[in-house]
Amino acid sequence: MRILVTGKSGQLVSSLREAAGARPDLELITAGRPELDLARPSSVRAKILALKPDLVVNAAAYTAVDRAEDEPARAHAINTNGARAVAEAAGSIGVPIIQISTDYVFSGDKQDEYQERDPTGPNTIYGLTKRDGEEAVTASNSRHLILRTAWVYSPFGQNFVRTMLRLAQTRDTIRVVADQWGNPTSALDLADAILALALRLGEGPFGIFHLAGLGTTNWAGFARQIFAESRQNGGPFAAVEDIGTADFPAKAPRPTNSRLSSRHIAAEFGIEARPWQESVARVVSRILREGGSSGIAA
């Protein structure tokens, strides 16, 4: 099976490339700028038609949440029009698309976990463009699987886990927001799930699904778990001081509640991510094992 993934170097792309490398039944091709640029729909169509994959995973996106408030046109071009171009091109050769989406499509005001059928209500430009991207994909290719996820981290690139480990190298105490709740999600787990879904899609079921780490916490609790695992592995650790969202102002408001229920995808496909604590342990130990201090700082 030939899978085309948009993007070249993001956390999920790197995780997919690694996971597919151990699967002789899969050929995974990654394509990004300049040859495939979501801001240039013609490049998207040309690349997809030339490669003729069996499945397209749209993992590329404009993800700079705060900067999007100042660059709404660019965020819209990539997250909405770009997603539409990918879905249309995939549909034109009769293949499905897996579109990666986000908890930011919701307002964050719900008290319980978000279900797939809950009304969206993004409060940021980023969330709005991703929500509009979901709608564009839905309208452009009937064979679509939209995966919403949240709080993604991995051994690759820049993310919360790597940031906490880096800060702990020079600080005894780190102030972390404690009134925003969600599901920490390993990109390694996401990649495994996407490849499993790729082989099971067939004729469906299609639609919108949530896929996030099992269990919930706040950012401060996430940080404490990271440091507990790091300390156990001989790595850096620090005390965590709880603060509120108001103490850590940002241009784009963060959802108070990003908790996603993944029960639907488990029921339909038998696929679910690991408990978030287990996945954090896996990623932290790998970062320390492979990179040490230099790897944390990279």
C-alpha positions, -999 to 999 in steps of 0.1 A, spaced: 0 0 0 13 34 -10 6 62 15 14 99 7 18 121 38 18 159 34 47 175 52 83 166 57 95 172 92 67 176 117 62 155 148 36 133 132 53 131 99 85 120 116 66 94 137 48 81 106 80 77 87 96 58 116 66 35 121 62 27 84 99 19 82 91 -13 101 62 -23 78 73 -40 45 36 -40 34 36 -1 34 53 24 12 52 58 28 61 89 8 64 123 24 61 155 4 62 191 14 73 225 3 83 235 -23 70 206 -44 38 202 -24 27 235 -8 -7 237 8 -8 274 1 -5 266 -37 -34 242 -46 -20 236 -81 12 221 -65 -10 198 -43 -30 185 -72 1 179 -94 20 160 -68 -9 137 -58 -18 130 -94 18 122 -102 23 98 -73 -11 81 -74 -11 69 -38 -36 45 -23 -42 69 6 -33 105 15 -27 117 50 -28 154 54 -5 160 83 8 194 72 -8 225 87 -3 261 99 1 254 136 15 287 150 -16 294 172 -6 329 183 9 340 150 -23 329 132 -41 358 149 -19 382 129 -18 360 97 -54 349 93 -52 348 55 -22 326 55 -36 303 81 -68 300 60 -49 294 28 -31 264 44 -55 249 69 -87 254 49 -80 259 12 -49 236 14 -70 208 31 -96 212 4 -70 209 -24 -57 177 -8 -91 162 -4 -102 171 -40 -70 157 -55 -73 125 -36 -110 122 -46 -102 128 -82 -81 95 -83 -106 77 -61 -86 74 -29 -95 83 7 -80 111 28 -71 111 65 -72 147 77 -55 156 110 -75 181 131 -75 195 166 -93 201 198 -91 238 190 -123 234 168 -142 235 201 -148 264 224 -134 246 255 -165 256 275 -180 221 279 -176 205 314 -172 170 301 -152 153 273 -160 164 238 -178 139 216 -176 139 178 -211 152 174 -207 181 198 -211 215 181 -178 232 173 -171 268 183 -135 278 178 -122 309 197 -90 313 177 -81 319 140 -62 286 141 -92 267 154 -115 284 129 -93 276 99 -90 240 111 -127 237 116 -133 252 81 -107 227 69 -128 198 83 -158 211 64 -139 216 32 -126 180 34 -160 166 41 -175 184 11 -147 175 -12 -141 138 -7 -168 114 6 -141 90 16 -126 110 44 -115 102 80 -110 133 101 -89 127 132 -91 152 160 -63 150 185 -48 172 213 -16 181 232 7 162 208 43 155 218 70 131 207 108 126 207 110 149 176 110 186 172 97 211 197 69 202 221 59 204 257 78 174 269 111 185 253 105 220 266 100 209 302 131 187 301 151 216 287 139 241 313 146 216 341 183 217 332 186 252 345 156 258 368 146 243 402 110 254 399 89 258 367 55 276 367 29 257 347 -8 264 339 -31 242 360 -66 253 348 -65 239 313 -74 203 309 -68 178 281 -54 145 268 -16 144 263 -11 125 231 20 108 218 27 113 181 42 78 182 8 64 192 -10 85 166 13 72 139 7 36 148 -31 42 148 -30 59 114 -11 31 98 -36 6 113 -65 27 101 -49 29 66 -52 -9 62 -87 -11 76 -104 18 58 -117 0 27 -151 15 22 -155 30 56 -168 39 81 -158 74 72 -164 106 91 -150 125 121 -133 106 149 -114 116 181 -81 100 188 -62 112 219 -43 97 248 -64 79 273 -70 98 305 -69 135 313 -48 160 332 -38 196 333 -6 211 320 9 212 355 0 175 360 15 167 327 47 185 337 49 166 370 46 133 352 74 143 328 97 151 356 88 120 376 97 98 346 129 119 339 140 116 375 135 79 375 157 77 343 184 99 357 174 129 338 166 165 348 136 174 369 121 204 387 93 213 411 61 225 395 43 256 407 6 258 396 -5 290 379 -37 301 362 -42 309 325 -44 346 335 -8 344 348 4 332 314 -12 355 288 -12 346 251 -25 364 220 -48 334 212 -70 321 240 -64 285 250 -93 262 256 -100 255 292 -113 221 283 -96 201 255 -107 167 267 -116 145 238 -135 112 241 -120 85 219 -147 59 225 -161 62 190 -129 52 172 -124 23 196 -159 10 190 -157 13 152 -120 3 145 -108 -13 178 -81 14 179 -71 35 209 -41 53 222 -22 41 253 -29 57 287 -12 90 286 11 83 315 24 51 298 32 71 266 49 99 285 72 73 301 80 59 267 89 92 251 108 106 280 130 75 284 137 76 247 147 112 246 171 107 275 184 75 261 190 88 226 200 124 231 209 131 267 213 168 275 222 177 239 191 159 227 169 177 251 182 211 241 180 205 204 
